[in-house]
Amino acid sequence: MGFVQATVEDDGSSLVADIAWVISPKWQEQGIASEAAQAMVTWLRSHGVHRFTAHIHPHHRASMKVAQNQALHATPSKRDGETRWKSQQP
């Protein structure tokens, strides 16, 4: 079906996870990415991660919805043509 992943770093004051998800086109539009991302975020929170980022292409509306479902918000920051999304400070 696909996968979720997180790269966790200590920024000196807290743990921050850059999260991502990839779902096969055959399985898209069924809420799988949001459900998998939520399970991963819940697990990460239980292990001390409370700040999250993601990088999403500005035309990828489905991924934007997944990010919104994880309480991430778009920022003006861009990297490699993708918009940086982030969670609110805890």
C-alpha positions as CSV (number, residue, x, y, z in Angstrom):
1,M,0.0,0.0,0.0
2,G,2.7,2.5,1.0
3,F,4.6,3.7,4.0
4,V,5.1,6.5,6.5
5,Q,8.4,7.7,7.8
6,A,9.9,10.1,10.2
7,T,13.3,11.6,10.6
8,V,13.7,12.7,14.2
9,E,16.3,15.3,15.3
10,D,17.1,17.0,18.5
11,D,17.2,20.8,17.8
12,G,18.8,21.5,21.2
13,S,15.5,22.2,23.0
14,S,13.2,19.4,21.8
15,L,12.8,16.5,19.4
16,V,11.4,17.4,16.0
17,A,10.2,14.9,13.4
18,D,10.1,15.5,9.7
19,I,7.3,13.2,8.6
20,A,6.4,11.9,5.1
21,W,3.9,9.4,3.6
22,V,3.6,7.6,0.2
23,I,0.6,5.6,-0.8
24,S,0.3,3.6,-4.0
25,P,-2.2,5.2,-6.4
26,K,-4.4,2.1,-6.2
27,W,-5.0,2.7,-2.5
28,Q,-5.3,6.5,-2.5
29,E,-8.4,8.5,-1.5
30,Q,-9.4,6.0,1.2
31,G,-7.9,7.9,4.2
32,I,-5.0,5.4,4.5
33,A,-2.3,8.1,4.5
34,S,-4.1,10.1,7.2
35,E,-4.7,7.0,9.3
36,A,-1.1,5.8,9.0
37,A,0.4,9.3,9.6
38,Q,-1.9,9.7,12.7
39,A,-0.7,6.3,14.1
40,M,2.9,7.4,13.5
41,V,2.5,10.8,15.1
42,T,0.7,9.3,18.1
43,W,3.6,6.8,18.5
44,L,6.2,9.6,18.2
45,R,4.4,11.8,20.7
46,S,4.5,8.8,23.2
47,H,8.2,8.8,22.7
48,G,8.8,12.5,23.4
49,V,8.4,14.1,20.0
50,H,6.1,17.1,20.1
51,R,7.0,19.1,17.0
52,F,6.5,18.0,13.4
53,T,7.3,19.2,10.0
54,A,6.5,18.0,6.5
55,H,7.5,19.2,3.0
56,I,4.7,19.1,0.4
57,H,4.6,20.1,-3.3
58,P,2.3,23.1,-3.7
59,H,-0.1,21.3,-6.1
60,H,-0.4,18.0,-4.1
61,R,-3.8,18.7,-2.4
62,A,-4.2,15.2,-1.0
63,S,-0.9,15.5,0.9
64,M,-2.0,18.9,2.1
65,K,-5.1,17.3,3.6
66,V,-3.1,14.6,5.3
67,A,-0.9,17.3,6.8
68,Q,-3.9,19.3,8.0
69,N,-5.3,16.1,9.6
70,Q,-2.1,16.0,11.6
71,A,-2.6,19.7,12.7
72,L,0.2,20.9,10.5
73,H,0.0,24.4,8.9
74,A,1.7,25.7,5.7
75,T,4.5,28.1,6.2
76,P,6.0,30.6,3.7
77,S,9.3,28.5,3.7
78,K,10.1,26.5,0.6
79,R,12.7,23.8,0.0
80,D,13.3,22.1,-3.4
81,G,10.0,23.5,-4.6
82,E,8.0,22.1,-1.7
83,T,6.2,24.1,1.0
84,R,7.3,23.5,4.6
85,W,4.4,22.6,6.9
86,K,4.8,22.6,10.7
87,S,2.9,21.9,13.9
88,Q,2.3,24.6,16.4
89,Q,4.7,24.9,19.3
90,P,3.6,22.6,22.2
